[in-house]
Amino acid sequence: MENLLTDRDFWVNYWDSKTDLSVKIPPDYLFHHQLQHIFEKENVKTAIELGGFPGYYAVFLKKYLKLDVTLLDYFIHPPLTNQLLAANQLQAGDISVIETDLFNYQPQQQFDLVLSCGLIEHFNDTKDIIERHINFLKPGGTLFITLPNFRAVNGWFQKKFDKANYDKHSIDCMDPGLLQKICEEAGLKVAQSRYFGNFSVWLENEQQKTLGVRWFKKSVWLVGKLFSKVFPFDSKALSPYIILEAKKV
């Protein structure tokens, strides 16, 4: 499909390259404030994480917010998901799992909360992938999407030192104004669409990079962290993420 920037082989190799996937998810996990706020404000009972294997946010929502949670991805390796559940004092079956191609799947139910973290940027057609999220959303439900901001310094690092990974991302979608427009045209009420977070840079499989690249990245990371600690603000140039929150009215 021309819309896809990745394929199944990419994700099999991606997850095979990772170690220590079965981590204990902390209560202050990234975006926990935003998810807690949605949970309290909207009385969320059910949620689905799209494209979230091995299920870090699904585990967070189950472990700390006690939601009825579903994880959907087109690559699922059950032993890894079960190990992640066990590491967080959960049982196999505590989270419903659907392994399917999102583009050939009709939702069997709708949810109070539909979220994805690092999914939509792997597709060329941003409008289409967001609309597929909305198909899972109940009337009155909340859509919560996060994605990396490769228009920031972190994007320069990806392009310079990991071009193959950079090319698997749609840079055009990394625009809060575009995301807001798509949601509003779909009839959603947007609560926020903005750059998020203080400075950060990262590289996939960093230990495979040269020592020089790793030292340079660490130096930039330290300088940027110091600067953002003194001057904390969200910005297109420095923030590592974009977040979108919208409600289906």
C-alpha positions in Angstrom: 0.0 0.0 0.0 1.3 3.4 -1.0 0.0 4.8 2.3 2.3 2.6 4.4 5.8 3.8 5.3 6.6 0.5 7.0 5.7 -3.2 6.5 5.4 -6.2 8.7 9.0 -7.2 8.2 10.1 -3.7 9.5 8.2 -4.2 12.7 9.4 -7.8 13.2 13.0 -6.6 12.8 12.3 -3.6 15.0 11.0 -5.6 17.9 13.6 -8.3 17.5 16.3 -5.6 17.9 14.9 -4.6 21.3 16.0 -6.0 24.7 14.4 -5.7 28.1 10.9 -5.1 26.7 9.2 -6.5 29.8 9.5 -3.4 32.0 7.6 -2.3 35.0 5.4 0.6 33.9 5.6 3.5 36.5 2.7 5.6 37.6 4.4 8.7 36.1 4.7 7.1 32.7 5.0 9.6 29.8 1.6 11.4 29.2 0.2 10.1 32.5 -1.0 13.6 33.5 -3.0 13.9 30.3 -4.5 10.4 30.5 -5.4 10.8 34.2 -7.1 14.1 33.3 -9.1 12.5 30.5 -10.0 9.6 32.8 -11.3 11.8 35.6 -13.0 14.4 33.3 -14.8 12.0 30.9 -15.5 9.1 33.3 -13.7 6.7 31.0 -14.5 3.0 31.4 -13.2 1.4 28.1 -10.1 2.1 26.0 -8.3 0.8 23.0 -4.6 1.3 22.1 -4.0 1.2 18.4 -0.6 0.1 17.1 0.7 -0.3 20.6 2.5 -3.6 20.7 3.8 -4.8 23.2 1.2 -2.8 25.0 2.8 -0.3 27.3 -0.1 2.2 27.4 -2.6 -0.6 27.5 -0.8 -1.9 30.6 -0.7 1.6 32.1 -4.4 2.1 31.6 -5.3 -1.3 33.1 -2.8 -1.1 36.0 -3.4 2.4 37.2 -6.8 3.4 35.9 -8.5 0.0 36.0 -10.0 0.3 32.6 -11.4 -2.4 30.3 -8.6 -2.2 27.8 -8.0 -3.6 24.3 -4.7 -3.7 22.4 -4.8 -3.8 18.6 -1.8 -4.1 16.3 -1.0 -6.0 13.1 2.1 -7.5 14.8 1.5 -9.2 18.1 3.9 -11.7 19.7 1.9 -13.0 22.7 4.8 -14.2 24.8 6.2 -10.7 24.9 2.9 -9.1 25.8 2.3 -11.8 28.5 5.8 -11.1 29.9 5.0 -7.4 30.1 1.7 -8.1 31.9 3.5 -10.4 34.4 6.1 -7.7 35.0 3.3 -5.4 36.0 1.4 -7.9 38.2 -1.3 -8.5 35.6 -2.5 -11.7 34.1 -2.7 -13.0 30.6 -6.2 -12.1 29.5 -6.4 -8.9 31.6 -6.1 -7.0 28.3 -7.9 -8.0 25.2 -5.6 -8.4 22.2 -6.5 -8.1 18.5 -3.9 -8.9 15.9 -5.2 -7.5 12.6 -4.5 -5.1 9.8 -6.2 -1.8 10.8 -7.0 -1.2 7.1 -9.0 -4.4 6.7 -10.8 -4.4 10.1 -14.2 -3.2 11.0 -14.5 -2.3 14.7 -16.7 -4.7 16.6 -17.3 -2.2 19.4 -16.6 1.5 20.2 -14.6 2.9 23.2 -14.6 5.8 25.6 -11.0 6.4 24.8 -9.1 5.7 21.6 -5.3 6.3 21.8 -2.2 5.7 19.8 1.3 6.7 20.7 3.7 6.8 17.8 1.5 5.3 15.1 0.0 7.9 12.7 3.4 9.2 11.5 4.1 5.8 9.8 1.4 6.6 7.2 1.4 9.0 4.3 -2.4 9.7 4.5 -2.8 11.4 7.9 -6.5 12.1 7.4 -7.2 8.5 6.6 -5.4 7.1 9.6 -7.0 9.5 12.0 -10.4 8.7 10.6 -9.7 5.0 11.3 -9.1 6.0 14.9 -12.4 7.8 15.0 -14.2 4.7 13.8 -13.4 3.1 17.2 -14.7 6.1 19.2 -18.0 6.2 21.0 -20.1 9.4 20.7 -18.8 11.5 23.6 -15.5 9.6 23.6 -12.0 11.0 23.6 -9.3 10.6 20.9 -5.8 10.9 22.3 -2.8 10.7 19.8 0.8 11.4 20.4 3.7 11.4 17.9 7.3 12.4 17.7 8.2 15.9 16.5 10.9 15.4 13.9 10.7 19.1 12.9 12.6 19.7 16.1 16.3 19.1 16.9 15.5 15.5 17.5 14.4 15.2 13.9 17.8 16.5 12.8 19.5 13.8 14.8 17.3 11.1 13.2 17.9 12.4 9.7 21.7 12.9 10.2 22.5 9.7 12.1 19.6 7.3 11.3 18.3 8.2 7.9 16.6 4.8 7.4 14.5 5.3 10.5 13.8 8.9 9.6 12.4 7.9 6.2 9.9 5.6 7.9 8.1 8.7 9.3 5.8 11.2 7.6 7.2 14.6 8.5 4.2 16.4 7.0 1.9 15.0 9.7 4.0 16.6 12.5 1.9 19.7 12.4 -0.5 20.5 15.2 -2.5 22.8 13.0 -3.0 20.1 10.4 -4.1 17.5 13.0 -6.6 20.0 14.5 -8.0 20.7 11.1 -8.5 17.1 10.2 -10.3 16.4 13.5 -12.5 19.5 13.2 -13.5 18.5 9.6 -14.4 15.1 11.0 -16.8 16.7 13.5 -14.6 16.4 16.6 -14.1 19.1 19.1 -10.4 19.6 19.7 -9.3 20.2 23.3 -5.6 20.5 22.4 -3.2 20.0 19.5 0.2 21.2 20.3 3.9 20.6 20.7 4.7 18.9 24.0 7.6 18.4 26.3 10.9 19.9 27.2 14.0 19.2 25.1 15.0 15.6 24.4 16.8 13.7 21.6 17.1 9.9 21.1 18.3 7.4 18.6 16.9 3.9 17.9 19.4 1.2 18.9 21.8 3.8 20.1 24.4 1.2 21.2 24.9 0.2 17.6 26.1 3.7 16.7 29.7 4.8 16.8 31.2 6.0 20.0 31.5 9.5 18.5 27.9 9.7 17.6 26.9 8.5 21.0 29.1 11.1 22.8 27.8 13.9 20.5 24.2 12.9 21.2 24.9 12.7 24.9 26.5 16.2 24.9 23.6 17.8 23.0 21.1 16.0 25.3 22.8 17.4 28.4 23.0 20.9 27.1 19.4 20.8 25.9 18.2 19.4 29.2 20.0 22.1 31.2 18.6 24.8 28.9 15.0 23.5 29.1 15.3 23.2 32.9 16.1 26.9 33.1 13.7 27.9 30.4 10.9 25.3 30.4 8.4 25.7 27.5 6.9 23.8 24.7 8.1 24.7 21.2 8.3 23.5 17.6 12.1 23.8 17.7 12.7 21.8 20.9 9.7 19.8 22.1 10.2 16.1 21.2 6.5 15.3 20.9 3.1 16.4 19.6 -0.1 15.6 21.4 -3.7 15.7 20.1 -6.8 15.5 22.2 -10.3 15.7 20.7 -13.8 14.7 21.6 -16.5 13.0 19.4 -19.6 15.2 19.9 
